[in-house]
Amino acid sequence: MHCHNADQTFYCVEGECTVHFPDGGSVVMTPGSLALMPGGHFYQLESSGVEQMVMLGARGLNSEQSLKIDFETRKPVDAKEGRTPPTGTRVLV
């Protein structure tokens, strides 16, 4: 679970994504669903369908300004520290 210091928009293209929140709540996104995650709000994305999940995402800051903040430590996570994305994750630019 983490957050960013900028607003994010997610669009579900294929599959199913469950968005989990710290209070135990969750929302299921299916193809065509659009979600806005305000900066500073913690969440976790989970591919929860049987098909491959394809999500498009856009963040309100560039990669140099954007911070990923860990839920447990409440500290920024350096993307270069070896945290690798889940198998099959691809970032398309």
C-alpha positions as CSV (number, residue, x, y, z in Angstrom):
1,M,0.0,0.0,0.0
2,H,1.3,3.4,-0.9
3,C,0.4,6.9,-2.1
4,H,1.9,9.6,-4.3
5,N,2.3,13.3,-3.7
6,A,0.3,14.1,-6.9
7,D,-3.2,13.2,-8.2
8,Q,-3.4,10.1,-10.4
9,T,-6.0,8.9,-12.9
10,F,-6.4,5.2,-13.7
11,Y,-8.4,3.8,-16.6
12,C,-9.1,0.1,-16.8
13,V,-8.7,-1.2,-20.4
14,E,-8.8,-5.0,-19.8
15,G,-9.3,-7.4,-17.0
16,E,-10.3,-6.5,-13.5
17,C,-8.6,-4.4,-10.8
18,T,-9.5,-4.3,-7.2
19,V,-8.4,-1.0,-5.5
20,H,-7.8,-1.6,-1.7
21,F,-7.8,1.2,0.9
22,P,-6.4,1.4,4.4
23,D,-9.8,1.3,6.1
24,G,-10.4,-2.2,4.6
25,G,-12.7,-0.9,1.8
26,S,-12.2,-1.7,-1.8
27,V,-13.6,-0.9,-5.3
28,V,-13.5,-3.2,-8.3
29,M,-12.6,-1.6,-11.6
30,T,-13.7,-3.3,-14.9
31,P,-13.0,-2.3,-18.5
32,G,-14.2,1.3,-19.1
33,S,-13.9,2.3,-15.4
34,L,-12.1,5.5,-14.6
35,A,-10.8,6.4,-11.1
36,L,-9.2,9.5,-9.7
37,M,-6.8,9.0,-6.7
38,P,-6.0,12.3,-5.0
39,G,-2.4,12.9,-4.0
40,G,-1.8,11.7,-0.4
41,H,-4.5,9.0,-0.4
42,F,-3.1,5.5,0.2
43,Y,-4.2,2.6,-2.0
44,Q,-3.1,-0.8,-3.4
45,L,-3.9,-2.1,-6.9
46,E,-4.6,-5.8,-7.3
47,S,-5.2,-7.7,-10.5
48,S,-8.3,-9.6,-9.4
49,G,-9.8,-11.1,-12.6
50,V,-9.0,-14.1,-14.7
51,E,-7.8,-12.1,-17.7
52,Q,-4.6,-10.0,-17.8
53,M,-5.2,-6.6,-16.3
54,V,-4.3,-3.6,-18.5
55,M,-4.5,-0.2,-16.8
56,L,-3.6,3.2,-18.1
57,G,-2.4,5.7,-15.5
58,A,-1.4,9.4,-15.5
59,R,0.1,11.3,-12.6
60,G,-0.1,15.1,-12.1
61,L,3.7,15.5,-11.7
62,N,6.7,14.4,-13.8
63,S,8.8,11.4,-12.6
64,E,11.5,13.7,-11.0
65,Q,8.9,15.5,-8.9
66,S,6.7,12.6,-8.1
67,L,7.2,10.7,-4.8
68,K,5.9,7.2,-3.9
69,I,5.2,7.1,-0.1
70,D,5.1,3.8,1.7
71,F,2.0,3.2,3.9
72,E,3.8,1.6,6.9
73,T,6.8,4.0,7.2
74,R,5.1,7.1,5.7
75,K,8.5,7.8,4.0
76,P,9.3,8.2,0.3
77,V,10.4,5.0,-1.4
78,D,13.2,5.4,-3.9
79,A,12.2,3.5,-7.1
80,K,15.9,2.8,-7.7
81,E,16.2,0.8,-4.4
82,G,15.4,-2.5,-6.1
83,R,11.6,-2.6,-5.7
84,T,10.6,-4.4,-8.8
85,P,7.2,-4.3,-10.4
86,P,5.1,-7.5,-10.4
87,T,5.8,-10.1,-13.1
88,G,4.2,-9.1,-16.3
89,T,4.1,-5.4,-15.5
90,R,5.1,-3.1,-18.3
91,V,5.3,0.6,-18.4
92,L,4.3,2.0,-21.8
93,V,5.4,5.5,-22.6
